[in-house]
Amino acid sequence: MAYTNALSAYRETRIKTASPGQLIVMLYDEAVKHLDRGLELLGMNMAGKRDPGKIEQISKSILKTQEIIAELMVSLDFEQGGDIAKNLFSLYTWFNQELLEANVKQDIRRVTIVRNMLNELRSSWNEIVAKTSTESRLNPPTGINIAG
């Protein structure tokens, strides 16, 4: 019980103190994690006879990823992001459509494609966040010298 509370507190603090870029990377991490779990279950279901319990778990993993993608969609800033935001929105829409079809048909290929593309986006965002945090440490904001 204490371990669960400590872990929950750590996660909450990590989210509250994260930069916007770090939050985006965390969303990608969760999306990839859920699709990995869905792919694992899909693989087990394909290897043997279809287990209705696994089908429900696969569906939950895919639906959770779709919720995360929806969160990524609403976080887009079309004014500052311009064409990049528009392109990401189109890509996220396509991801959700592919995952919807994959969920209905239990299509491991479609899930794999979306998972790999999300992972590539995650890597790109991670590089951007790392570069941005390095630049901000090298060039700290200048403040007002109130000492004189």
C-alpha positions in Angstrom: 0.0 0.0 0.0 2.7 2.5 1.0 4.7 1.6 -2.2 1.6 2.2 -4.4 1.1 5.6 -2.7 4.7 6.6 -3.1 4.7 5.5 -6.8 1.5 7.5 -7.4 3.0 10.6 -5.7 6.2 10.3 -7.8 4.2 10.0 -11.0 2.0 13.0 -10.1 5.1 15.1 -9.2 6.8 14.1 -12.4 3.8 15.2 -14.4 3.3 18.5 -12.6 7.0 19.5 -12.9 7.4 18.4 -16.6 7.8 20.9 -19.4 5.2 20.9 -22.2 7.7 19.0 -24.4 8.3 16.4 -21.7 4.6 15.9 -21.3 4.3 15.2 -25.0 7.1 12.6 -24.8 5.3 11.0 -21.8 2.1 10.7 -23.9 4.1 9.1 -26.7 5.7 6.7 -24.2 2.3 5.7 -22.8 0.9 5.2 -26.3 3.8 3.0 -27.4 3.6 1.1 -24.2 -0.1 0.3 -24.6 0.4 -0.7 -28.3 3.2 -3.0 -27.2 0.9 -4.6 -24.8 -1.8 -4.9 -27.4 0.7 -6.4 -29.9 1.9 -8.9 -27.3 -1.7 -10.0 -26.7 -2.5 -10.1 -30.4 0.5 -12.3 -31.0 -0.6 -14.7 -28.2 -4.2 -14.7 -29.7 -2.9 -15.5 -33.2 -0.7 -18.3 -32.0 -3.5 -20.2 -30.3 -7.3 -20.2 -30.3 -8.9 -16.8 -29.9 -9.5 -16.0 -26.2 -12.4 -13.6 -25.6 -10.6 -12.3 -22.5 -7.5 -11.4 -24.6 -9.7 -9.7 -27.2 -11.1 -7.4 -24.5 -7.6 -6.6 -23.2 -6.4 -5.9 -26.8 -9.3 -3.6 -27.3 -8.6 -1.8 -24.1 -4.9 -1.3 -25.0 -5.9 0.1 -28.5 -8.7 2.3 -27.0 -6.3 3.8 -24.4 -3.8 4.6 -27.2 -6.6 6.3 -29.2 -7.4 8.4 -26.1 -3.8 9.4 -25.8 -3.7 10.3 -29.5 -6.9 12.5 -29.0 -5.0 14.2 -26.2 -2.1 14.9 -28.5 -4.5 16.3 -31.1 -6.1 18.8 -28.7 -2.6 19.9 -27.5 -1.7 21.1 -31.0 -1.3 24.9 -31.3 -2.3 25.7 -34.9 -1.3 29.4 -34.6 2.3 28.8 -33.6 2.6 25.3 -35.2 1.4 26.2 -38.6 1.9 23.5 -41.2 3.6 21.2 -38.7 0.5 21.2 -36.4 -1.8 20.7 -39.4 0.3 17.7 -40.6 0.4 16.2 -37.1 -3.3 16.6 -36.8 -3.8 14.7 -40.1 -1.4 12.0 -39.0 -3.1 11.6 -35.6 -6.4 11.3 -37.4 -5.0 8.6 -39.6 -3.6 6.8 -36.6 -7.0 6.7 -34.9 -8.6 5.5 -38.1 -6.0 2.7 -38.5 -6.4 1.7 -34.8 -10.2 1.6 -35.1 -9.9 -0.7 -38.1 -7.2 -2.8 -36.4 -9.3 -3.2 -33.3 -12.3 -4.4 -35.3 -10.3 -6.8 -37.4 -7.6 -7.7 -34.8 -5.0 -6.6 -37.4 -1.5 -6.9 -36.0 0.0 -5.3 -39.1 -1.9 -2.0 -38.7 -1.2 -1.9 -35.0 2.5 -2.4 -35.7 2.6 0.3 -38.3 1.0 2.9 -36.0 3.2 1.8 -33.1 6.4 2.2 -35.1 5.3 5.6 -36.4 4.4 6.8 -32.9 7.8 5.6 -31.6 9.6 7.6 -34.4 7.6 10.7 -33.4 8.5 10.0 -29.8 12.2 9.9 -30.6 12.0 13.1 -32.6 10.2 14.9 -29.7 12.7 13.5 -27.2 15.5 15.0 -29.3 13.8 18.4 -29.4 13.2 18.4 -25.7 16.8 17.4 -25.0 18.1 20.1 -27.3 15.8 22.8 -25.9 16.7 21.9 -22.3 20.4 22.0 -23.1 20.0 25.4 -24.8 18.1 26.8 -21.9 20.8 25.7 -19.5 23.5 27.2 -21.7 21.6 30.4 -22.1 19.7 31.1 -18.9 17.2 33.9 -19.1 18.6 37.2 -17.9 17.0 38.8 -14.9 16.9 42.1 -13.3 19.9 43.0 -11.1 18.3 44.4 -8.0 21.5 44.4 -6.1 22.9 47.4 -7.9 
